Protein backbone atom coordinates (compact mmCIF):
# COMPACT_ATOMS: atom_id res chain seq x y z
CA UNK A 1 0.00 0.00 0.00
CA UNK A 2 1.19 3.47 -0.77
CA UNK A 3 0.54 7.03 0.28
CA UNK A 4 0.18 10.31 -1.60
CA UNK A 5 1.84 13.60 -0.82
CA UNK A 6 -0.40 16.64 -0.53
CA UNK A 7 1.04 20.08 -1.19
CA UNK A 8 -1.92 22.45 -1.64
CA UNK A 9 -4.76 23.76 0.47
CA UNK A 10 -7.17 22.55 -2.25
CA UNK A 11 -5.91 18.99 -1.80
CA UNK A 12 -6.22 19.31 1.98
CA UNK A 13 -9.79 20.68 1.75
CA UNK A 14 -10.75 17.75 -0.50
CA UNK A 15 -9.28 15.31 2.04
CA UNK A 16 -11.15 16.96 4.87
CA UNK A 17 -14.39 16.42 2.91
CA UNK A 18 -13.39 12.81 2.11
CA UNK A 19 -13.02 12.14 5.83
CA UNK A 20 -16.83 12.20 6.05
CA UNK A 21 -16.76 8.80 4.30
CA UNK A 22 -13.49 7.16 5.37
CA UNK A 23 -10.65 7.36 7.85
CA UNK A 24 -7.56 9.28 6.78
CA UNK A 25 -4.01 9.26 8.12
CA UNK A 26 -1.72 12.24 7.61
CA UNK A 27 1.99 11.89 8.28
CA UNK A 28 3.63 15.27 8.87
CA UNK A 29 7.27 14.95 7.86
CA UNK A 30 10.23 17.28 8.28
CA UNK A 31 12.81 16.57 5.58
CA UNK A 32 15.58 18.11 7.74
CA UNK A 33 14.99 16.20 10.98
CA UNK A 34 16.65 12.86 11.88
CA UNK A 35 13.76 11.93 14.21
CA UNK A 36 11.34 12.54 11.34
CA UNK A 37 13.49 10.41 9.02
CA UNK A 38 13.21 7.53 11.49
CA UNK A 39 9.44 8.02 11.86
CA UNK A 40 9.10 8.12 8.05
CA UNK A 41 10.81 4.71 7.86
CA UNK A 42 8.34 3.34 10.43
CA UNK A 43 5.41 4.80 8.46
CA UNK A 44 6.65 3.14 5.27
CA UNK A 45 7.29 -0.17 7.05
CA UNK A 46 3.72 -0.11 8.40
CA UNK A 47 2.36 0.47 4.88
CA UNK A 48 4.53 -2.33 3.45
CA UNK A 49 3.17 -4.75 6.06
CA UNK A 50 -0.56 -5.29 6.55
CA UNK A 51 -2.02 -1.79 6.91
CA UNK A 52 -5.70 -1.11 7.40
CA UNK A 53 -6.93 -0.85 3.80
CA UNK A 54 -10.08 1.05 4.84
CA UNK A 55 -7.89 4.05 5.61
CA UNK A 56 -6.28 6.46 3.11
CA UNK A 57 -2.69 7.53 3.77
CA UNK A 58 -1.08 10.89 3.01
CA UNK A 59 2.15 12.75 3.67
CA UNK A 60 2.75 16.47 4.15
CA UNK A 61 6.26 17.92 4.17
CA UNK A 62 5.99 20.53 6.89
CA UNK A 63 8.72 22.86 5.64
CA UNK A 64 7.90 22.72 1.93
CA UNK A 65 4.11 22.85 2.50
CA UNK A 66 3.85 24.96 5.63
CA UNK A 67 0.45 26.54 4.80
CA UNK A 68 -1.05 23.05 4.43
CA UNK A 69 0.57 21.85 7.66
CA UNK A 70 -0.73 24.90 9.54
CA UNK A 71 -4.25 24.47 8.13
CA UNK A 72 -4.32 20.80 9.20
CA UNK A 73 -3.42 21.80 12.77
CA UNK A 74 -6.13 24.47 12.76
CA UNK A 75 -8.90 22.40 11.12
CA UNK A 76 -8.32 19.28 13.25
CA UNK A 77 -7.49 21.23 16.45
CA UNK A 78 -4.26 19.26 16.89
CA UNK A 79 -1.20 21.16 18.09
CA UNK A 80 1.47 20.95 15.42
CA UNK A 81 4.42 18.63 15.93
CA UNK A 82 6.93 17.14 13.54
CA UNK A 83 7.09 14.31 12.88
CA UNK A 84 3.45 13.65 13.62
CA UNK A 85 0.75 11.21 12.61
CA UNK A 86 -2.90 12.22 12.74
CA UNK A 87 -5.76 9.80 12.13
CA UNK A 88 -9.07 11.53 11.53
CA UNK A 89 -12.65 10.75 10.54
CA UNK A 90 -15.60 13.06 9.89
CA UNK A 91 -13.32 16.13 10.10
CA UNK A 92 -12.22 15.27 13.67
CA UNK A 93 -8.95 13.88 14.99
CA UNK A 94 -9.41 10.40 16.43
CA UNK A 95 -5.76 9.80 17.32
CA UNK A 96 -2.42 11.53 16.95
CA UNK A 97 1.10 10.94 18.09
CA UNK A 98 4.52 12.35 17.38
CA UNK A 99 8.28 11.87 17.48
CA UNK A 100 9.56 8.51 18.80
CA UNK A 101 5.99 7.25 19.40
CA UNK A 102 5.58 6.82 15.63
CA UNK A 103 6.32 3.11 15.33
CA UNK A 104 4.97 0.22 13.27
CA UNK A 105 3.79 -1.39 16.52
CA UNK A 106 1.93 1.73 17.66
CA UNK A 107 0.30 2.33 14.26
CA UNK A 108 -0.75 -1.33 14.04
CA UNK A 109 -2.29 -1.22 17.52
CA UNK A 110 -4.34 1.89 16.75
CA UNK A 111 -5.21 1.50 13.06
CA UNK A 112 -5.75 -2.26 12.60
C-alpha positions in Angstrom: 0.0 0.0 0.0 1.2 3.5 -0.8 0.5 7.0 0.3 0.2 10.3 -1.6 1.8 13.6 -0.8 -0.4 16.6 -0.5 1.0 20.1 -1.2 -1.9 22.5 -1.6 -4.8 23.8 0.5 -7.2 22.6 -2.2 -5.9 19.0 -1.8 -6.2 19.3 2.0 -9.8 20.7 1.7 -10.8 17.7 -0.5 -9.3 15.3 2.0 -11.2 17.0 4.9 -14.4 16.4 2.9 -13.4 12.8 2.1 -13.0 12.1 5.8 -16.8 12.2 6.0 -16.8 8.8 4.3 -13.5 7.2 5.4 -10.7 7.4 7.9 -7.6 9.3 6.8 -4.0 9.3 8.1 -1.7 12.2 7.6 2.0 11.9 8.3 3.6 15.3 8.9 7.3 14.9 7.9 10.2 17.3 8.3 12.8 16.6 5.6 15.6 18.1 7.7 15.0 16.2 11.0 16.7 12.9 11.9 13.8 11.9 14.2 11.3 12.5 11.3 13.5 10.4 9.0 13.2 7.5 11.5 9.4 8.0 11.9 9.1 8.1 8.0 10.8 4.7 7.9 8.3 3.3 10.4 5.4 4.8 8.5 6.6 3.1 5.3 7.3 -0.2 7.0 3.7 -0.1 8.4 2.4 0.5 4.9 4.5 -2.3 3.4 3.2 -4.8 6.1 -0.6 -5.3 6.5 -2.0 -1.8 6.9 -5.7 -1.1 7.4 -6.9 -0.9 3.8 -10.1 1.0 4.8 -7.9 4.1 5.6 -6.3 6.5 3.1 -2.7 7.5 3.8 -1.1 10.9 3.0 2.1 12.8 3.7 2.8 16.5 4.1 6.3 17.9 4.2 6.0 20.5 6.9 8.7 22.9 5.6 7.9 22.7 1.9 4.1 22.8 2.5 3.9 25.0 5.6 0.4 26.5 4.8 -1.0 23.0 4.4 0.6 21.9 7.7 -0.7 24.9 9.5 -4.3 24.5 8.1 -4.3 20.8 9.2 -3.4 21.8 12.8 -6.1 24.5 12.8 -8.9 22.4 11.1 -8.3 19.3 13.3 -7.5 21.2 16.5 -4.3 19.3 16.9 -1.2 21.2 18.1 1.5 21.0 15.4 4.4 18.6 15.9 6.9 17.1 13.5 7.1 14.3 12.9 3.4 13.7 13.6 0.7 11.2 12.6 -2.9 12.2 12.7 -5.8 9.8 12.1 -9.1 11.5 11.5 -12.7 10.8 10.5 -15.6 13.1 9.9 -13.3 16.1 10.1 -12.2 15.3 13.7 -9.0 13.9 15.0 -9.4 10.4 16.4 -5.8 9.8 17.3 -2.4 11.5 17.0 1.1 10.9 18.1 4.5 12.3 17.4 8.3 11.9 17.5 9.6 8.5 18.8 6.0 7.2 19.4 5.6 6.8 15.6 6.3 3.1 15.3 5.0 0.2 13.3 3.8 -1.4 16.5 1.9 1.7 17.7 0.3 2.3 14.3 -0.8 -1.3 14.0 -2.3 -1.2 17.5 -4.3 1.9 16.7 -5.2 1.5 13.1 -5.8 -2.3 12.6 
